[in-house]
C-alpha cells in the first residue's frame, strides 16, 4: 500500500522518438465513487486489480495486486464499459512519463502522467508536454468512460 503522487498533462507535440517501451492496456471499473475506485486491468499478458482512494490534490492512496489474466478478463466482463489505450514509456531527465494514447470513444486524446516522490518535487518538462490537467476530473480514466473524449466540444 502506498500513496500515489501523480501529475497529468496534455501532450502537444511528438514524443514518439523518445519511447522506450509501449504496452496495450484494457481496463474497467468495478466501483467508482468519490471515496474509492476499484479497477481491473489487463496490461499486455498480465492482469491487475487496483483500489484507489479519494484524490487529495495530486495525491491518493493506491493498492495494486497482480492477478491471473483469465480472472482479470472475467472481472472486465462485469464492467459496463472499458478504456482501451496504448501506454508509451518515456524517460526524460531522470523521470519516467507514462504517455497514454487512447482508442475507441477516446480516440485523439493523448495525456502524459508523471509519478513523483513528493508533491513539491520539481522536474524538467519535455517540449511535447502541454497544459497540466491534474485537477480536471474529465481526464480521469474512470470519467472518460462516463463522458468520452469524442463527446467533448
N, C-alpha and C positions, 0 to 999 in steps of 0.2 A: 504494500500500500504506500502511496506517495502522493505528494501534491504536484500537480502538473501546472507549470507556468508557461503559457503559450501566447504568442502574438501572431496575428494573422494579417496578411497583406494581399491586395490585388496584384496580379502580375501584369506589367505594362510593356514588357519587352521580351526579347528572345533569350531564353535561359538554356536552350537545348544543347548547346555545345559544351555546357558545364555539367551535364547529367552524368552521375556515377553509376546509377542503378535505377531501374524502373520496375514497378510491380503493379499487378492488376488487383483491385480491391472491389468487393461487393459487400455492402453492409446494410443492416436494417436495425430497427429499434423495437425491442420488446416492451419497453416502457420509456416514456418521455414526458416528464413534467418538470416544474421549476426546481424540485428538490433532488431529482436524480434522473439519469438516463441509463438504460440497460441496453447495450449494443451487442450485436453478434456480427462477426465479420469473417469473411474468407479472404485471405491475402495470399495470392498465388495458390499454393497447395496446403496451406495451414488454416485452421480455424481458431477464433479467439472470442472470448466473452469479456466485455468491459463494463464496469459500473463507474459512472462519473457523478460527482456531487454537484451542488449548485455552483455557478460561476460567481467568483468574488473578484471583480476587476478582470485580471488576466490569469487568475489562479483558481484551481479547484482540485478536489480530491479525485484520484483516479486509481482504480484497481483493475488489473487485466490478467487473464489466465488463458494459456493456450489450451484448446480443446480439439478433439478429433474433427477433421474436416467434415466427415459424414454427420456428426452431431451438429456442427455449425450449419450445414445445409438444411438439416431438419428444422432447426430453430428459425432459419431465414424464411422457411415456408410459412411460419406463423406471423411474419411481418406483413403489414398491409402494402408496403412498397419498399424498394431498396434503392440505395445510392450505388451507382456504378462509376468508377473513376480509375485513372491511372495515376499512381504516385511516383513522382520522379525525385530522386535524392540528389541534392546539390550541396557540395561543401564549399564554403566561402569564408575566408579569413577566420578559420578556426571554429566556425559554426556550421551546423547542418540545417539546411532548409528542406522541408518536405513540400514539393510543389504538386498540388492536386489538379489534374486536368479532368474535368467532369464529362460524362457521356449521358446519353438519353435525354431526359427532360431538363437536365442542367448543362447540356452541350454549350460550349462557348465560354463557360466560367472557368477561370484558372486562378487559384489562390495559393499563396505560399505561407507556410507556418514555420515558426522557429520556436523551439523549446529552450527556455532559459533556466538558469540555476537560481536566479533572484529577479524579482520584478524590476529592480533598478539596473540590472545588468545592461551594459551597452554592447553594441555590435555594429560592425560595418554593414552598410546596406548595399547590395549589388545594384547596378544600374537598371536592371529589369524589375526591381521591386517598386511597386506603386503605392497607392494610398493604403493606410492602415485601416482595417475593418474589424479589429479585435472586439470592439464594443457594439458592433452591429449584428444583432441576433439573426438577421436574414441570412448571414453567411455560415451559421452553424449547420452542420450536416443534417441534424435532426429537423431543422426548419426548412432546409432545401427539399425535403420530402413533402412538407405541407404546402410550401409556396415555391415551386421550382423556378429556376432562373429563366426559363422560356416565357414565363408569365409576367416578368418584370417589365416595366416601361423603360 
